[in-house]
């Protein structure tokens, strides 16, 4: 896992140094058209596409399935007892922090690596606007997650608090994953390199979610709901 994080970060750092200048295929800079002009049809289309994307619907359906009977509790108990991926509860909790931090760093680096123009002033303004949109997406995800935690008042598997649903680590990880993958789409790089990078990010985000289950901090439905929420809000705000 550590080797994969180092490799991924190294690749993105290289991309940052070689792809930060220039423009997108349409001649505009990344972030240049953020916030304005507002396209009402585009906002509606972004909401539709974000919700009906598999990265939203699949984990959402999974959360509903795990809510049936005591399936949630049984899988949680099994994961905590066996720790099949991370070995111990403490290692699982540590992994959820490190993996989410990796995705956060990658989201920032890929945003800086996206082509935002050749003129320094234009580059800086476009970056500020694009990063502003991405910060709004992350902030909205965090705020809605906190609101749902207060509204649902679900007790964690380890009985430590009533903030179990949905998982903030999962919603944050999938928010960063969505941003990083959107940014990768904008970076001028060999097309063959993009799919493995994006799949790798999805695996990192999924690792964060599962680590929260093995760490006895969340039930499977908590992390699945967090994953759906993180992707939906982030994709909607970013694309709109």
LINZI-V427913 format. One record per residue. SS is DSSP state (A for helix, B for strand, O for the rest). Layout:
SS
SS
This chain:
O
A
A
A
A
A
A
A
A
A
A
A
A
A
A
A
A
A
A
O
O
O
O
O
O
O
O
O
O
O
O
O
O
O
O
O
O
O
O
A
A
A
A
A
A
A
A
A
A
A
A
O
O
A
A
A
A
A
A
A
A
A
A
A
A
A
O
O
O
O
A
A
A
A
A
A
A
A
A
A
A
A
O
O
O
O
O
O
A
A
A
A
A
A
A
A
A
A
A
A
A
A
A
A
A
A
A
A
A
A
A
A
A
O
O
O
O
O
O
A
A
A
A
A
A
A
A
A
A
A
A
A
A
A
A
A
A
A
A
A
A
A
A
A
A
A
A
A
A
A
A
A
O
O
O
O
O
O
O
O
O
O
O
O
O
O
O
A
A
A
A
A
A
A
A
A
A
A
A
A
A
A
A
A
A
A
O
O
O
O
A
A
A
A
A
A
A
A
A
A
A
A
A
A
A
A
A
A
A
A
A
A
A
A
O
O
O
O
O
A
A
A
A
A
A
A
A
A
A
A
A
A
A
A
A
A
A
A
A
O
